[in-house]
């Protein structure tokens, strides 16, 4: 490919090739040919040879770093990037590449600072040279967004996306993709509300300096803006707008600790409204966690080992068989399956058996996993007890008498993963005890046996949570318990922030209700309703939307609240908005379809799910929507309830109406596999039920024979599915 000698230098010098690297034109053309042919290794070798002959050339140094990054030679890229930056410290491309190598190494503050300098230097370049550098920075920005989002630095990643949107850089698809990367990275609830830079209030003497700092920020000179805002602390220390701007800029510069301190200062100011103070403290907590994810106290995973005393030879194998039989007949242990292939793939010896250990409560709570290993050539038989440390401690007195051994101390220590006490409590699992005899099918409109078991599990989970959480030291409360923290007005806001986020974002209604009940348990008053009939126009933060009087909102406002709340994960507001839309006489069929889809996804009982599916069936003909996925949704519920007649009815309906719809058939296959049905065995049989799983022409459909559909994908008109496997199941909404 011929290179235009009047094109900008690819090294970001701001000069044209003719006046910068004219002697390398032929070599640069060869490099372009190799890169276009995806011959990265050959291109890298070539650029190294050229650098040895003509060192210190920006175009070669930039190309070398880019190729080493493409080849995932990160250590080499770091060295090359440092040499490039040392030689050309004001070069925007050198600064941008340095930002990438710093980000990959986890040095996010350094990466943010380098990218800020790179962005400023590129803005100073004029004409075609400047445009060329900015185009390259857009590519660098894409990499930084991915790395920052993956490492949990949401403010840095979102700030880059905002810069691209503000300056209309890159394509719309590129900007949308980067925004989606940030949104799918697990943004903490407190950081999902976008906070804008604040204007100065009043005519104080420091207002011109404030406006100068604000101008720097709006022209994306963030480091200069932060320095200017910091300089005003001594004379404008009581300005909420000042500390808000410091916090926002620190988030974008990957300075989470300083941002958390600024938000805490905002919350402490006397003129800050109560809701604003609680949400500022919520951001403080999220940013403290970003700065130190492993802050104490955490509940860590524990693994403890005990040798098993058994004789050698055949007698030892018999002793282990008897030990397994003893565990099998113990009510506190339950044998569980495990994948031997996964152990072998890690070059590890698999256990001979695996057990789940439960406590003596009713229903029994899962404590730990017990692994029994037979004698190996390099070690004696042993037992391994694994789980979270408090649960392993509770399991030891149960297991040790059964095995006749004593478990030693923890192995791995702080290197093992941990979780917050709140997540540990909310992740408790309980054993369901189904009746010994098959129950009679539930009557129409009545809860099934499974509904009762799930209600029992939920009650056990939340009763334990409500009993223990108030007296548990939490890292979010700086080691205090919630009951201790509510005695101090400032610390009480931290408790309020945790509970508010739980209420607003818990996906399950029972979890949201438990957080609401926790308010009374720790002595916090219920928050007042939000008096707004135009929450979108009034700028009501989404964390408060579940407190709106939905009946007072217009249909357009309800639509906006519903869509935004679903997208951003404010589940309680989404549920309340969906309930309001579904009951509105002026709602269109499409509105009601979307609302019922949200409600079906959150319904806790099979009775309620069937009621909602029936509503959706009444809407399907009006919207000319295929009802195949409604059959799938109903089949899942009917199989859970044991409604055999309705299961056969649905299978027959699919055989008759959807036998050529591969998307529906694949979804049915997923439901059948969830229920433990052997599809390969069914493939050789012909009956009304199994024919529903057959492809056109009578061929049986199985997970491997429907390449057009992946498990979990939902049918939409036009033959495309609505999401990847593992995505939350939703009903397709007509547009």
Order of alpha helices (4+ residues) and beta strands (2+ residues): alpha-alpha-alpha-alpha-alpha-alpha-alpha-alpha-alpha-alpha-alpha-alpha-alpha-alpha-beta-alpha-beta-alpha-beta-beta-beta-alpha-beta-alpha-alpha-alpha-alpha-alpha-alpha-alpha-alpha-alpha-alpha-alpha-alpha-alpha-alpha-alpha
